[in-house]
Amino acid sequence: MPVTRSATRSVASTPAGGSNKTTTAVSPSAVGKSSKRKAAEEPPAAKKTPRTKKTKSSESDKSAMTLLTPDGFILPPPPPLQNESEDLVPAVLTFSFEEAKAHLIRADHRFEDIFTKLKCKPFEFLEQVHPFRALVESILAQQISWLAARSITHRFTRLYDPSLPEKVADYSASRSPTSFFPTPYQVANTDIITLKSAGLSTRKAEYVQDLAARFADERLSTKKLLAADDESLAEMLIEVRGIGRWTVDMFAIFSLRRPNILPVGDLGMQRGMLRWFLSRHSSKHTFTLSPHKLSGSKPNDDKTKPASTSAMGPPPATPAPKTTPSSQLTGDVELDNEVLPTSPESQLKAPASIESISAFPEPFTPSIEKTLEADAMNTEPLPEGLSVANLKSRLEGKKIKGAFLTPKEMEDLTASWVPYRSLGVYYMWALSEEKK
């Protein structure tokens, strides 16, 4: 069959693949113009957000949030905000102060005059106390003057609130037991170098960190401290590096206001007890106040006292135990230190915390002489093994293993004070100063 001209044109216009769509020839210049016009008309494509890749660093950051205490305990995340009053020791007594006074007066009628001459500040002027703060301040005050302790405590606090005045004198007036203080979690997460920048020694920085970690992970808490009996309290706190029995006793009296504490290792209190009981059994014994007491000056006026005799608690790191001078405690070896801490005798400026410096008794005036005269109504004999003669010799310096009185003798002498020994102990410090 002959191929017509129209059939030939039809085959030529059919593309490969069998489509019957026709194509139109366009010049190159026309193609360029059309492409540009089409590109201008199309809206821009939306930008895609790139996916974040999971890297090993993010995993390490997550694991870094798990913090360990110096003892290897896992430090929990910061607790949720709560009522701060839950962390404070309430400003109340757990016993009747009037009954305590009456009991001591029945035991020794001279206390009646003592109570009128001198307020028993820890048990009469009550305020809220934060145990963590009180214990930190007691550690910071160890083996340094109270002025140095106040300065270091302020610098330590400013690490966590730089808005506080740089000079401690500019802040002292507004400072109170409930003013700002870092939380245990904050302190536990602070490195040693930063703590040392506030003036802490390496040892004290480690002590403070250990204490903070125990409060942060709730091995210690206000609730636990308040619920513990006197011996359990001592066991819990002595586990903390840098805290020994004397520190515990001061904390129990001045911060927790425990009524029946007898700091048997305190030389100052031992001296006061000697004078108290010797004058009760001997009319020939007189108590002479030192000249600066007669002139009315206060212990806190002494700003130049050496650090070794004006500190509370354990000294800084020392390689071995050293000889105990008369201004130190006996038998109260702090854990981790292996040295004897100093006593507050005539260091009425270094109690359980900076806040309680003013809680130590003011010196008695000369009128105390009448109060201390032999008790004509006294029929109670001295404990076995004690006599007027050996009490006098002890007071003159003849000690037993560095102490004026043994723990057993102190317990026997104050047996009639139970269960309110703390009140009597407070007044013994007012008689403690060595004659100069």
TITILUM-315624 format. One line per 4 residues: number of its first residue (from 1); their letters; for each residue x, y, z of C-alpha. Coordinates in Angstrom, 3 decimals, always signed. Each point is the difference from the previous one (the first is absolute). Layout:
residues N
NUM = a = X,Y,Z; ... $
***
This chain:
residues 436
1 = mpvt = +0.000,+0.000,+0.000; +1.477,+3.319,-0.948; +0.956,+2.311,+2.871; -1.702,+3.297,-0.214 $
5 = rsat = +1.599,+3.324,+0.916; -2.343,+0.519,+2.973; +0.930,-3.329,+1.539; +3.675,+0.811,-0.245 $
9 = rsva = -0.515,+3.265,+1.904; -1.903,-1.872,+2.721; +2.799,-2.535,+0.643; +2.678,+2.695,+0.119 $
13 = stpa = -1.867,+1.948,+2.643; -0.501,-3.030,+2.358; +2.733,-0.219,+2.704; +1.780,-3.196,+1.141 $
17 = ggsn = -2.030,-1.925,+2.526; -3.207,+0.096,-1.873; -1.513,+3.212,+1.358; -2.140,+1.813,-2.435 $
21 = kttt = +0.712,+3.400,+1.535; +1.487,+2.405,-2.407; +3.080,+2.057,+0.745; +0.459,+3.543,-1.105 $
25 = avsp = +3.425,+1.213,-1.061; +1.107,+3.099,+1.928; +3.030,+2.140,-0.607; +2.812,+0.076,+2.618 $
29 = savg = -0.577,+3.662,+0.771; -3.640,-0.635,+0.699; +0.890,-2.815,+2.365; +2.246,+2.306,+2.050 $
33 = kssk = -2.627,+2.667,+0.358; -2.664,-2.520,+0.990; +2.212,-1.589,+2.682; +0.790,+3.339,+1.582 $
37 = rkaa = -3.646,+0.987,+0.071; -1.009,-3.340,+1.554; +2.683,+0.231,+2.681; -1.179,+3.448,+0.961 $
41 = eepp = -3.587,-1.160,+0.341; +0.740,-3.033,+2.241; -0.147,+0.705,+3.790; +3.218,-0.741,+1.959 $
45 = aakk = +0.192,-3.463,+1.585; -0.426,-0.147,+3.802; +3.259,-0.445,+1.894; +0.338,-3.309,+1.826 $
49 = tprt = +1.158,-0.001,+3.620; +3.087,-2.187,+0.263; -0.241,-2.941,+2.383; +2.184,+0.105,+3.118 $
53 = kktk = +2.279,-2.937,+0.219; +0.353,-1.865,+3.272; +3.592,+0.125,+0.973; +2.021,-1.675,+2.685 $
57 = sses = +0.509,+3.353,+1.723; -3.697,+0.276,+0.837; +0.166,-3.375,+1.711; +3.028,+1.055,+2.003 $
61 = dksa = -1.744,+3.212,+1.032; -2.855,-2.076,+1.319; +2.280,-2.229,+2.000; +1.850,+3.038,+1.355 $
65 = mtll = -3.190,+1.018,+1.785; +0.438,-2.981,+2.336; +2.123,+1.400,+2.812; +1.834,-1.942,+2.652 $
69 = tpdg = +0.782,+1.052,+3.553; +3.578,-0.386,+1.313; -1.127,-3.300,+1.549; -1.334,-1.350,-3.299 $
73 = filp = -3.690,+0.632,+0.664; -2.085,+1.140,-2.964; -1.092,+3.591,+0.507; -3.684,+0.379,-0.910 $
77 = pppp = -1.248,+2.884,-2.153; -0.891,+3.218,+1.822; -3.160,-0.439,+2.088; -3.095,+1.983,-1.006 $
81 = lqne = -0.510,+3.329,+1.689; -1.584,-0.420,+3.414; -0.889,+2.009,+3.040; +3.307,+1.141,+1.468 $
85 = sedl = -1.399,-0.290,+3.524; +0.147,-3.786,-0.402; +3.798,+0.222,+0.066; +0.142,+2.190,+3.110 $
89 = vpav = +0.120,-0.944,+3.645; -3.067,+1.748,+1.450; +0.492,+2.710,+2.607; -1.535,-2.053,+2.795 $
93 = ltfs = +1.268,-2.077,+2.911; -0.729,-3.686,+0.426; -0.172,+0.421,+3.783; -1.251,+2.460,+2.598 $
97 = feea = +2.642,+2.613,+0.700; -1.665,+0.948,+3.272; +0.049,-3.634,+1.142; +3.663,-0.259,-1.011 $
101 = kahl = +0.877,+3.050,+2.104; -1.969,-1.299,+2.959; +1.750,-3.366,-0.269; +3.480,+1.556,+0.052 $
105 = irad = -0.932,+2.264,+2.897; -1.127,-3.049,+1.972; +3.320,-1.667,-0.834; +2.060,+3.071,+1.001 $
109 = hrfe = -1.787,+3.095,+1.301; +2.810,+2.258,-1.294; -1.486,-0.402,-3.476; -2.896,+2.226,+1.062 $
113 = dift = +2.333,+2.969,+0.265; +1.820,-1.045,-3.186; -3.238,+0.040,-1.996; -0.726,+3.559,+1.135 $
117 = klkc = +3.533,+1.212,-0.792; +0.377,-1.492,-3.468; -2.449,-1.062,-2.657; +0.381,-3.523,-1.367 $
121 = kpfe = +0.063,+1.207,-3.607; -0.212,-3.273,-1.956; -3.201,-0.887,+1.846; -1.527,+3.439,+0.537 $
125 = fleq = +0.662,+1.849,-3.264; -1.407,-2.408,-2.547; +0.364,+0.262,-3.762; -0.296,-2.315,-2.979 $
129 = vhpf = +3.173,-1.859,-0.934; +1.001,-1.721,-3.235; +2.088,-3.059,+0.979; +1.941,-0.132,-3.272 $
133 = ralv = +0.955,+3.646,+0.295; +0.960,-0.326,+3.680; +2.235,-3.010,-0.692; +1.653,+1.605,-3.052 $
137 = esil = +0.776,+3.095,+2.037; +1.420,-2.140,+2.805; +2.380,-1.656,-2.474; +1.017,+3.317,-1.544 $
141 = aqqi = +0.722,+1.399,+3.486; +2.390,-2.781,+0.954; +3.423,+1.079,+1.210; -0.295,+3.665,-1.013 $
145 = swla = -1.091,+3.179,+1.777; -3.666,+0.884,-0.058; +0.728,+3.059,-2.171; +1.733,-2.155,-2.593 $
149 = arsi = -2.823,-2.526,+0.206; -2.580,+2.715,-0.594; +1.901,+1.261,-3.041; +0.442,-3.456,-1.548 $
153 = thrf = -3.645,-0.885,+0.627; -1.047,+3.164,-1.830; +2.309,-0.701,-2.944; -1.296,-3.574,-0.115 $
157 = trly = -3.609,+1.242,-0.114; +0.820,+2.504,-2.761; +1.129,-2.857,-2.240; -3.695,-0.791,-0.373 $
161 = dpsl = -1.405,+3.527,+0.117; +2.476,+2.571,-1.389; -2.607,+2.728,+0.511; +0.827,+0.020,+3.718 $
165 = pekv = +2.235,+2.869,+1.149; +3.671,-0.732,-0.531; +0.937,+1.139,+3.496; -1.321,-2.070,+2.871 $
169 = adys = -0.414,+3.145,+2.127; -2.511,+1.351,-2.520; -2.075,-3.172,+0.282; +0.260,-0.946,+3.675 $
173 = asrs = -2.705,+2.380,+1.150; -2.637,-1.560,-2.266; +1.208,-3.578,+0.416; -2.262,-2.361,+1.903 $
177 = ptsf = -0.283,-3.751,+0.589; -2.557,-0.181,-2.821; +1.801,+2.210,-2.528; +1.406,-1.493,-3.194 $
181 = fptp = +2.240,-3.041,+0.263; +0.849,-2.529,-2.742; -1.869,-3.282,-0.106; +1.738,-3.322,+0.634 $
185 = yqva = -0.464,-0.925,-3.668; +1.726,+3.193,-1.140; +2.957,-0.554,+2.301; +0.308,-3.697,-0.871 $
189 = ntdi = +0.265,+0.959,-3.688; +2.705,+2.614,+0.587; +3.544,-1.071,-0.780; +2.784,+0.233,+2.554 $
193 = itlk = +1.886,+2.723,-1.881; -3.042,+2.288,+0.072; -0.520,-0.620,+3.722; +3.650,+0.787,+0.681 $
197 = sagl = -0.406,+3.332,-1.791; -2.176,+1.068,+2.953; +2.882,-0.616,+2.418; -0.674,-3.611,+0.990 $
201 = strk = +2.910,-2.374,+0.389; -0.086,-3.154,-2.109; -0.952,-2.016,+3.073; -2.852,+2.312,+0.964 $
205 = aeyv = -1.282,+0.017,-3.577; -0.098,-3.804,+0.093; -1.764,+0.056,+3.386; -2.650,+2.431,-1.243 $
209 = qdla = -0.543,-2.040,-3.166; -0.430,-3.190,+2.018; -2.535,+1.664,+2.293; -1.879,+1.497,-2.973 $
213 = arfa = -0.138,-3.352,-1.806; -1.518,-1.664,+3.063; -2.738,+2.636,+0.214; -0.549,-0.077,-3.779 $
217 = derl = -0.527,-3.772,-0.145; -1.969,+0.106,+3.284; +2.311,-2.114,+2.073; -0.313,+3.063,+2.240 $
221 = stkk = -3.034,+2.237,+0.290; -1.591,+2.344,+2.500; -2.696,-2.578,+0.652; +2.519,-2.759,+0.724 $
225 = llaa = +2.102,+2.203,+2.269; -3.025,+1.110,+2.007; -1.286,-3.561,+0.343; +3.327,-1.506,+1.137 $
229 = ddes = +0.826,-0.434,+3.680; +3.230,+1.533,+1.296; +2.204,-3.010,-0.719; -1.517,-0.706,-3.417 $
233 = laem = +0.505,+3.652,-0.860; +3.679,-0.285,+0.882; +0.397,-3.172,-2.053; -1.580,+1.591,-3.087 $
237 = liev = +2.052,+3.179,+0.135; +3.358,-1.499,+0.955; -0.163,-1.966,-3.262; +0.422,+3.351,-1.773 $
241 = rgig = +3.604,+0.876,-0.701; +1.205,+2.821,+2.233; -2.658,-0.362,+2.695; +0.892,-1.414,+3.424 $
245 = rwtv = -1.772,-0.408,+3.321; +0.638,+3.544,+1.234; -1.496,+1.472,-3.171; -3.010,-2.284,+0.408 $
249 = dmfa = -0.472,+1.083,+3.622; +0.112,+3.708,-0.919; -2.447,-0.584,-2.854; -2.318,-1.926,+2.334 $
253 = ifsl = -0.002,+2.801,+2.601; -0.057,+3.136,-2.157; -1.836,-1.127,-3.147; -2.266,-2.850,+1.074 $
257 = rrpn = -0.390,+1.242,+3.597; +0.361,-3.472,+1.506; -0.485,+0.251,+3.798; +2.354,-2.713,+1.300 $
261 = ilpv = +3.380,+0.370,-1.749; +3.275,-0.312,+1.930; +3.073,+0.912,-2.118; +2.465,-2.122,+1.967 $
265 = gdlg = +2.926,+0.973,-2.221; -0.288,+3.741,+0.542; +2.793,+1.334,+2.215; -1.652,+3.373,+0.473 $
269 = mqrg = -3.130,-1.583,+1.398; +2.121,-2.290,+2.199; +1.708,+3.005,+1.534; -3.354,+1.682,+0.602 $
273 = mlrw = -1.304,-3.156,+1.653; +3.034,-0.161,+2.308; -0.658,+3.531,+1.173; -3.719,-0.604,+0.411 $
277 = flsr = +0.306,-3.159,+2.077; +3.116,+1.046,+1.910; -1.685,+3.191,+1.209; -2.996,-2.063,+1.057 $
281 = hssk = +2.112,-2.166,+2.298; +2.664,+2.460,+1.144; -0.606,+3.473,+1.414; +3.724,+0.675,-0.276 $
285 = htft = -0.038,-0.239,-3.759; -0.590,+3.307,-1.760; -0.500,+0.667,-3.670; +1.925,+2.958,-1.434 $
289 = lsph = -1.082,+1.441,-3.318; +2.716,+0.942,-2.452; +0.728,+3.740,-0.389; -1.660,+0.366,-3.412 $
293 = klsg = -3.218,-1.487,+1.404; +0.072,+2.414,+2.917; +0.347,+2.877,-2.467; -3.057,-1.183,-1.892 $
297 = skpn = +1.640,-0.864,-3.306; -1.465,-2.875,-1.968; +1.785,-3.061,-1.303; -0.877,+1.044,-3.529 $
301 = ddkt = +2.057,+3.149,+0.404; +3.159,-2.061,-0.401; +0.605,+0.145,-3.741; +3.595,-1.098,+0.114 $
305 = kpas = -0.361,-3.340,+1.735; +2.023,-2.720,-1.729; -1.992,-2.305,-2.251; +1.104,-3.074,+1.913 $
309 = tsam = -1.917,+1.011,+3.126; -3.061,+1.640,-1.474; -1.390,-2.680,-2.215; -2.729,-2.544,+0.289 $
313 = gppp = +0.211,-3.604,-1.043; +2.867,-1.736,-1.761; +3.076,+1.827,-1.250; +0.999,-0.006,-3.657 $
317 = atpa = +1.965,-2.898,-1.411; +2.897,-1.026,+2.206; +2.050,-3.119,-0.572; -0.002,-1.292,+3.568 $
321 = pktt = -1.549,+0.665,+3.412; +1.656,+2.780,+1.901; +0.382,+0.734,+3.696; -3.132,+1.419,+1.535 $
325 = pssq = +0.539,+3.439,+1.558; -2.289,+1.252,+2.728; -2.155,+1.755,-2.567; -0.982,-3.221,-1.746 $
329 = ltgd = -2.430,-2.806,+0.498; +0.910,-3.431,+1.209; -0.896,-3.257,-1.617; -2.087,+1.474,-2.814 $
333 = veld = +1.904,-1.175,-3.041; -1.794,+0.968,-3.178; -0.401,-2.549,-2.746; +2.321,+0.536,-2.968 $
337 = nevl = +2.093,+2.489,+1.971; +1.629,-2.066,+2.710; +0.639,+3.142,+1.992; -1.539,+1.480,+3.094 $
341 = ptsp = -2.453,+2.825,-0.619; +0.128,+3.178,+2.011; -2.245,+0.904,+2.886; -2.181,+3.070,+0.486 $
345 = esql = +1.350,+0.790,+3.450; +0.590,+3.722,-0.117; -0.905,-0.244,-3.694; -3.592,+0.939,+0.530 $
349 = kapa = +0.153,+1.241,-3.553; +0.002,-3.329,-1.790; -3.162,-1.981,+0.651; -1.858,-2.421,-2.238 $
353 = sies = -0.547,+2.584,-2.711; +0.734,+3.621,-0.808; -3.616,+0.892,+0.774; +0.231,-1.330,+3.561 $
357 = isaf = +3.134,+1.911,+1.010; -2.133,+2.309,+2.130; -1.661,-3.020,+1.634; +3.005,-0.749,+2.208 $
361 = pepf = -0.283,+1.481,+3.490; +1.262,+3.426,+0.891; +2.602,+0.020,+2.777; -1.296,+0.166,+3.535 $
365 = tpsi = +0.487,+3.212,+1.941; +1.814,+0.021,+3.389; -3.350,-0.459,+1.753; +0.188,-3.661,-0.970 $
369 = ektl = +2.349,-0.420,+2.972; -2.919,+0.015,+2.397; -1.877,-2.541,-2.058; +2.954,-2.348,-0.032 $
373 = eada = +0.632,+0.127,+3.745; -0.261,-3.294,+1.860; -3.501,-1.359,+0.028; -1.086,-0.254,+3.627 $
377 = mnte = -3.004,-2.064,-1.000; +2.117,-2.512,-1.911; -0.026,-3.531,+1.351; +0.964,-1.773,-3.196 $
381 = plpe = +3.527,-1.462,+0.195; +2.495,+0.083,-2.826; +0.065,-3.099,-2.234; +2.262,-2.820,+1.045 $
385 = glsv = +3.637,+0.718,-0.792; -0.394,+3.785,+0.079; +0.814,+2.295,+2.909; +0.408,+3.710,+0.585 $
389 = anlk = +3.781,-0.493,-0.008; +0.206,-1.688,-3.377; -2.549,+2.366,-1.559; +2.293,+2.861,+1.042 $
393 = srle = +3.075,-1.731,-1.382; -1.791,-0.663,-3.288; -0.997,+3.632,-0.308; +3.603,+1.037,+0.649 $
397 = gkki = +1.147,-2.088,-2.938; +0.423,-3.579,+1.158; -1.949,-1.675,-2.775; -0.757,-3.623,-0.747 $
401 = kgaf = +1.132,-0.857,-3.531; -0.425,+3.622,-1.012; -3.461,+0.396,+1.533; -1.268,+1.746,+3.130 $
405 = ltpk = -2.689,-2.641,+0.462; -0.592,-3.429,-1.481; -3.284,-0.715,-1.831; -1.095,-2.236,+2.893 $
409 = emed = +0.704,+2.741,+2.563; -1.936,+2.527,-2.086; -2.951,-2.359,-0.277; +0.042,-0.648,+3.759 $
413 = ltas = +0.266,+3.684,+0.912; -2.927,+0.934,-2.245; -2.186,-3.046,+0.698; -2.535,+2.155,+1.849 $
417 = wvpy = -0.284,+2.293,-3.036; -1.455,-2.772,-2.179; -2.054,+0.368,-2.207; +0.919,+3.681,-0.379 $
421 = rslg = +3.786,-0.054,-0.069; +0.203,+2.325,-3.016; -1.281,+2.958,+2.020; +2.563,-0.524,+2.748 $
425 = vyym = +2.739,-0.526,-2.578; -0.772,+3.377,-1.552; +0.763,+1.796,+3.264; +3.203,-1.928,+0.579 $
429 = wals = +1.477,+1.747,-3.066; -0.536,+3.330,+1.773; +2.352,-1.274,+2.736; +2.498,-1.573,-2.349 $
433 = eekk = +2.544,+2.676,-0.677; +3.469,-0.540,+1.300; +1.375,+2.741,+2.225; +2.490,+2.256,-1.774 $
***
